[in-house]
Amino acid sequence: MDMNLNDQLADDLLIDDNVEVGAPPQGFANKPRLPQMMRRIPVTLTLEVGSARISLQDLMDLGPASVLPLDAVAGEPLVIKVNGAPIGRAEVVVAGEQYGLKVIDLDGLNLDVITA
């Protein structure tokens, strides 16, 4: 049996029984729809844990047991980026045997910025 990617993802996702299948979560109802020709354009989605600014010497001194503090506070939402542009915040979840993300908010989903 040949499963498409959406079916495979659906099998791995944690499903909230209180949400109607196919219904957008609250706050996501009035999104503009993409034209058909744009729907398959690939983008790179990343979840940024944090960052640190260090000197080149400190970078060269890093080793297998090194610990480098990041600018993010433990437990705070992480930044969702599309093609390097921040679009919202999320938390990490477990989806089957993989990590996933649970969207908290999408406040920067702007196609002009993402495609630049």
N, C-alpha and C positions, 0 to 999 in steps of 0.2 A: 504494500500500500504506500502510495507516494503522498506525503503530507506537505502542504505548503508552509512557508515560514510563519505565517500568522497562526496556523493551527499548532505548530510546534511551540511557539511562544505562549499561546493560550494554555497549553498543557502544563507549562512550567510556572505560570504566574499564580500568585496567591490571590484568591478571589474573595472579596468582601460580600457576604450573603445579603447585606443590607442595601446593596446597589443593584439597580435593575440593569440586566445585561443590555449593552448597546446604548444605555443612557449616559450622556456626558456627566462627569462630576459637577457639583455645584460650582458656579463661577466660570464654567467652560462652555456654556450653552450657546453664546452668540458669536462664535468664532467664524471668520470668513472662510469659505471653502476655496481650495486651490483649484485653478483650472486643470483639466484632465492632463494636459501636456506637462505640468509641473509636478505632478504627484509622485513620479518615480525618480526625481532628481536626488542623488545620494548626498547626504550631509554627514558630518562627523559630530556625534553627540558625546560629550565627556562630562564627567562628574568630578569637580575639582575639590580635593580635600583641603588644600591650603597651599601656602607658598612660604619660602624663606629667601631672604636676600643675604648672600654670603660672599666673601672675597674669593678670588680664584685660588688663593693659597689654602683657605679652609676647604674648598672643593677638592683640591689635590690631597688634603690630609684625611678625607673620608675613607673609611674602611668598613669591613663587614659588620663590626659591632658598633659603629657610630650611630648616635641618636641626634637628630637635628630637629629642634622645635620649629613648628609651623606657626603661622599667624592666626590660625583658626582655633577656636575654643572647642574642646571635646564636647560632643553632644549637640552642637549647633548645626542647623541645616547646611548642606553643601551646595555649591554653586553648579547649576546646570549650564553648560556652554554648548552652542552649536556653531561649528566652524570657528571656534575661539571667542565668539561673542556671548556674553552672559544673557540668559533668557529666563532664569528662574532659580528656584531652590528645591532641594529634594533631600530625602533621607535614604540611606542604604537599607535594602531588605534582602532576604534570601529568596530566590525564585528557583525552586528545584535544587540543583547542585551548583547554581551560579549566583553571583551577586546581581541584584537588580536595583532600580531606583523607584521610590514612591514620590511622585511629584507633590510638592507642598503648594507652590504657586508658580505661575508663568506670567511675569510682568514685562518681559522684554522680547516677546516673540514678534520680531519685526523683520519681515522678509528683506527689506532694503539693507539692513545691517548684516544679516546672515549671509546673503549672497554677495556681499562686497569683497 
